[in-house]
Amino acid sequence: MKTLSILVLLSLAVICLTSGKTYVSQHADDELAQDGPFVEKEEASEVVRQKRAAPELSLTQLESLKEVCETNLACDEMMDAQGIIAAYTAYYGPIPY
């Protein structure tokens, strides 16, 4: 009797795991069908975040970053290996301009 009940439970578990859609995905599909292709502006801005491109630094700005980074030996060595921008941001945080 125990073996039969274990087999029934295992078969139900297999059926549940191998079914095509879960409850969560069905619920999400229903919401998408109700809303259609239009969403609120706030919701869209949360979903699609635009990345801002890093501005090109002038030679003067790069030179000032180098001067700051040269005072720290570890930053100076990293600057030689990975570049001034990577070294400065690793040791001093985001570039101020």
VENFENJO-V862031 format. One record per residue. N is the residue number from 0. RES is the residue in one small letter. PHI is phi in radians with two decimals (* if undefined). Layout:
N:RES:PHI
N:RES:PHI
This chain:
0:m:*
1:k:-1.10
2:t:-1.09
3:l:-1.12
4:s:-1.17
5:i:-1.16
6:l:-1.09
7:v:-1.12
8:l:-1.12
9:l:-1.13
10:s:-1.16
11:l:-1.12
12:a:-1.11
13:v:-1.13
14:i:-1.10
15:c:-1.14
16:l:-1.28
17:t:-1.69
18:s:-1.20
19:g:-1.10
20:k:-2.08
21:t:-1.66
22:y:-1.10
23:v:-1.13
24:s:-1.20
25:q:-1.14
26:h:-1.13
27:a:-1.15
28:d:-1.11
29:d:-1.12
30:e:-1.12
31:l:-1.14
32:a:-1.18
33:q:-1.28
34:d:-1.31
35:g:1.32
36:p:-1.40
37:f:-1.75
38:v:-2.33
39:e:-1.20
40:k:-1.09
41:e:-1.13
42:e:-1.16
43:a:-1.15
44:s:-1.23
45:e:-1.26
46:v:-1.31
47:v:-1.91
48:r:-1.64
49:q:-1.51
50:k:-1.51
51:r:-1.56
52:a:-1.28
53:a:-1.21
54:p:-1.23
55:e:-1.25
56:l:-1.55
57:s:-1.34
58:l:-1.10
59:t:-1.13
60:q:-1.13
61:l:-1.09
62:e:-1.15
63:s:-1.18
64:l:-1.13
65:k:-1.10
66:e:-1.10
67:v:-1.18
68:c:-1.25
69:e:-1.21
70:t:-1.30
71:n:-1.87
72:l:-1.08
73:a:-1.15
74:c:-1.15
75:d:-1.11
76:e:-1.19
77:m:-1.17
78:m:-1.07
79:d:-1.20
80:a:-1.52
81:q:-2.04
82:g:1.87
83:i:-1.20
84:i:-1.18
85:a:-1.12
86:a:-1.18
87:y:-1.09
88:t:-1.18
89:a:-1.21
90:y:-1.73
91:y:-2.12
92:g:1.61
93:p:-1.13
94:i:-1.21
95:p:-1.25
96:y:-2.38
